[in-house]
Amino acid sequence: MLVKITSLMAAAAVAIATPAAANELPATGAIDVERVAQGGNDAEFGELFASWESLENGGRVSPAGTIVDAPQRLAVSVPSRMPVNDVTLTSSYGMRSHPVLGGRRQHNGVDLAAPTGTPVYATADGVIEMAQWYSSYGNYVQIAHGGEMETRYAHLSSYTVSAGSQVRQGDLIGYVGSTGRSTGPHLHYEVRVAGAPVDPRPYMLASIDTDNGVNAARGGPDE
């Protein structure tokens, strides 16, 4: 199934605590995510929202999503925009048939197909932890957002940032490519909490139209 991403949709967590000037620009078409989280339509999203909301009181999220008290207030900028504009979602988070290695394997992110050279943007404020060639990820950027949250951007044709630099949400960090273990130009995008991968889709603001079709998985790391 191909999923065409055409504009903005409110399907993401919110920036809480004291973000580093995060998410100041209003998201067109955004809705009240707190109301959605409490609506009972998506239990997993509700739990994620509750976990991040608790950071406002200085909590810390464990890999299991439970809250651990912290001695001081934390700052976190939660990913809440698309890393690439006007793309096609070709492979979702979760178990899938790997297009390169074969067999059923866990896919720790989403694949967003776009032409080589398409700009890739930081999805939240943060600090660049890695900007380098990284095994099957190819040209790779990793951003720390506070609160043990990070985002990963893989298979880039090139990147425009360096380790240790600070970025704001919406800053250019690189360009779509097909480096590493990849079968075509796309962005492999991950969100991780305390090192554990989570489904990035609740953190992506997009209006999604679904069409029947073949799952055109583009490759990606075998993790």
C-alpha positions in Angstrom: 0.0 0.0 0.0 1.3 3.4 -1.0 0.6 6.4 1.3 0.7 9.8 -0.4 1.7 12.6 2.0 0.2 15.8 0.6 0.0 18.5 3.4 -0.1 18.8 7.1 -2.1 16.7 9.6 -2.1 16.8 13.4 -1.1 13.3 14.3 2.0 14.1 16.4 3.0 14.6 20.0 3.5 18.2 21.3 6.5 20.1 22.6 6.3 20.2 26.3 8.5 21.1 29.3 10.8 24.0 28.2 11.7 23.3 24.6 14.7 25.1 23.3 12.5 27.7 21.5 10.9 24.7 19.9 7.9 24.5 17.6 7.3 28.3 17.7 5.8 28.3 14.1 2.1 27.3 14.0 1.4 24.2 12.1 -1.3 24.8 9.5 -4.2 22.5 10.0 -3.0 21.4 13.5 -5.5 20.1 16.0 -5.6 19.8 19.7 -3.4 16.7 20.3 -4.3 16.6 24.0 -8.0 16.2 23.0 -7.0 13.5 20.5 -4.9 11.7 23.1 -7.7 11.7 25.6 -10.3 10.6 23.0 -9.5 6.9 23.3 -9.1 6.3 19.6 -5.5 5.3 19.8 -4.3 3.9 23.1 -0.6 3.8 22.1 -0.7 7.5 21.1 -2.4 8.3 24.3 0.3 6.6 26.3 3.0 8.4 24.4 1.3 11.8 24.9 0.9 11.1 28.7 4.6 10.2 28.9 5.8 13.3 27.2 3.3 15.5 29.0 4.7 14.3 32.3 8.1 15.7 31.4 6.6 19.1 32.3 7.0 18.0 35.9 10.6 16.9 35.5 9.9 13.3 34.7 12.0 11.0 32.4 10.7 8.5 30.0 12.0 4.9 30.2 12.2 2.7 27.1 9.0 1.0 28.2 7.2 4.4 28.3 7.0 4.6 32.1 7.9 7.8 33.9 10.9 8.0 36.2 11.3 11.0 38.5 14.2 13.3 37.8 15.8 15.7 40.2 15.5 18.6 37.9 13.3 19.9 35.1 14.2 18.7 31.7 14.0 20.4 28.3 12.8 18.5 25.3 11.9 19.4 21.8 9.4 16.8 20.4 9.6 16.0 16.7 6.4 17.5 15.1 6.8 18.1 11.4 7.7 16.1 8.3 11.4 15.7 7.6 10.7 15.9 3.8 7.9 17.8 2.0 5.6 16.2 -0.5 6.8 12.6 -0.3 5.4 9.1 -0.6 5.5 6.7 2.4 6.7 3.5 0.9 7.5 1.4 4.0 6.0 1.8 7.5 7.3 1.0 11.0 7.1 -2.6 12.1 7.6 -6.1 10.6 8.0 -6.2 6.8 9.6 -8.3 4.0 13.1 -6.8 3.7 13.6 -5.6 0.1 17.4 -6.4 0.1 18.0 -9.1 2.7 14.8 -11.0 2.3 12.7 -12.5 5.1 10.5 -10.8 7.7 12.4 -8.2 9.6 11.6 -5.4 12.0 11.7 -2.0 10.3 12.6 0.6 12.9 11.5 3.7 11.0 9.6 4.8 7.9 10.8 5.1 4.3 9.8 8.3 2.5 10.5 8.2 -1.2 11.5 11.4 -2.9 13.9 12.4 -5.8 17.6 12.5 -5.1 18.5 16.0 -3.8 15.2 16.7 -2.1 15.9 18.8 1.0 15.7 17.0 4.4 14.8 19.1 7.5 15.3 18.7 11.2 11.9 17.7 12.8 12.7 19.4 16.1 15.3 21.6 17.8 18.4 19.7 18.9 22.1 19.0 18.8 23.7 17.0 16.0 25.1 13.9 17.6 26.4 12.3 14.4 26.8 13.4 10.8 28.8 10.8 8.9 28.8 7.6 6.9 27.2 5.0 9.2 27.2 1.4 7.9 24.0 0.3 6.1 22.5 3.7 6.9 24.8 5.4 4.4 25.2 9.1 4.8 23.5 9.6 8.2 22.5 12.4 10.6 21.4 11.8 14.2 19.9 14.6 16.3 19.4 14.6 20.1 16.3 16.5 21.2 16.5 16.2 25.0 14.5 13.9 27.3 16.4 10.9 25.8 14.7 11.5 22.5 16.5 11.4 19.1 15.8 11.3 15.4 17.7 9.5 12.7 18.0 10.4 9.0 19.5 7.8 6.7 20.6 7.2 3.0 21.3 10.9 2.4 23.1 11.9 -0.7 24.9 14.5 1.4 24.5 16.4 4.7 24.9 20.0 5.6 25.6 19.8 9.3 28.4 18.6 11.6 28.5 16.8 15.0 28.1 19.2 17.9 26.2 21.9 16.0 22.7 23.1 17.1 19.7 23.1 14.8 16.2 24.5 14.9 13.1 22.7 13.7 12.9 23.2 10.0 16.6 23.7 9.4 18.1 22.0 6.4 20.3 19.1 7.4 20.8 17.2 4.2 19.4 15.9 0.9 17.6 12.7 0.0 19.8 10.0 -1.6 20.3 6.3 -1.9 23.5 5.7 0.0 24.1 2.6 2.2 21.8 -0.4 1.9 19.1 1.1 -0.4 17.3 0.2 -3.6 16.3 3.7 -4.6 16.3 7.4 -3.5 14.4 7.8 -0.2 14.8 9.0 3.4 14.8 6.4 6.2 13.5 8.3 9.2 13.5 7.1 12.8 12.4 8.4 16.2 14.0 6.8 19.3 13.3 7.2 23.0 16.1 6.1 25.4 17.6 4.2 22.4 14.5 2.3 21.7 12.7 2.8 18.3 9.1 4.0 18.3 6.7 4.5 15.4 7.6 7.9 13.9 4.1 8.4 12.4 2.5 10.0 15.5 5.3 12.6 15.4 4.8 13.5 11.7 2.4 16.3 10.8 0.9 15.2 7.5 -2.3 14.8 5.6 -2.3 11.2 4.4 -4.3 9.9 1.5 -4.1 6.1 1.1 -4.1 4.3 -2.3 -4.1 0.6 -3.0 -0.8 -0.6 -4.4 2.4 -2.6 -3.8 4.5 -1.8 -0.7 7.4 -0.3 -2.5 9.9 -0.8 0.3 13.2 1.0 -0.6 15.6 -0.9 1.6 17.2 0.4 4.8 19.2 -0.8 7.7 18.7 -4.4 8.8 18.2 -3.4 12.4 
